[in-house]
Amino acid sequence: MARAQSGPSVGRMLLYSAGSIGAGAFYAFNNFVLPPILKGLGASDLLIGLLASTRSIEGVVIQPTVGAVSDRIWTPFGRRRPFIAIAVPLSAAFFVASSSIHSLVPLAIMVFLFSLFFNVAVDPYTALVGDIAPLDRRGVLNGVATCVQLASQVAFLLIIVAASVGGELPSWTYLGVAFLMVASFAITVIGVPEPAERTELVERIPIREYVAALWTHRTAMTYLGTLFVYQFGLNAIQPYLVLFVMQDIHQPDEVGFALAALLMLVTAASAIVFGKVADRVGTRPILIVGWTLLGVGATGGALVATLPQTITALVVAGIGNGAATAVAWPLLTALIPSDKTGVFAGLKAASESIAIPLSVVVAAELFLPRLGYRGIFVMLAVTIVLALLLLVRLVKVPMPAQQAPVSKTYVKAEDAPATSLRR
């Protein structure tokens, strides 16, 4: 049965995007709530950056493996959903275990584990976009999911601000994240069936040859390198943003959480708008606009000295980040065959898994000691300029007729005769 070209319905998009509620709670906790907790337990800036990242260094091996396996398997439950259904509850269980820990080393172990299992689930979730939506509808689907994820971050952070008493986080913080993750991803797993295809009808190739074949997609690999540069700068911001507001702008942590919520709110609104625009004008022009605005916001962040100035810089950066977030993955899917979405999701995650700890090390050891926490904005501005140059000069999106056909040795199941695909 051929995949419907009209794309998912509004209801199906909302069911898919439900998982982004739990993802948003995870990201909000890791990026903005966890750093002050770790700081209070005596963690160094380097350790805070490493633990509070949305990707962990073990993902260099695990994420591409998960992506490749999710491309090649098929179960009666699908090929992406089993990873989500198993890994999300495991991540949530370690969140629950973390709620009673009040010393640095045991908490660091729990953070490592709940991050590991979350990332095992989130890459198949991302790859599912390519399975349920045709190319010309992935921008709006990714924009909706991104909007839901960022709105979830905003809501979570605002609830934390409202519930905090005397600077103390509410005791249910960890449990709330765990509940949202399990409940929201369950809606996606139950409500979004995967396309009916069977891998036993597909001529398989060895994993080594499968991965080696990726190097034939040179534009996609170049784009991954460009995203690496972008992530290298961006992910030094997130673990230190609240600490920047607290120590450089001299505001309490509640203001830091509120400004993080503002950044996410602007990013969410921008993502849904630019996701729809990208379906008309293309993903690459939107990414150029987004990175340009993000660079302007980063330059402003390096110069601000007051709260109003900080708010202005974050709003500009949020608009740019929303545009970039909405189109970064759809642009990659435009450069690859549809049967490689899972493994490229894993490669993208592996790139992030390298960029994030590396950027944290560079920020903590080179920029923060010399410039304070505002040094992260200087670092972002420099990397955005480099990423823009690479994107403009080296990454070209082919017209649909020019896109690489699927390898003859790895035939898409939907290209097989319809009668052979009936279940």
Summary of the structure (lengths in Angstrom):
residues: 423
radius of gyration: 20.8
end to end distance: 10.4
largest distance: 67.1
contacts: 1583
relative contact order: 0.16
helix: 78%
strand: 1%
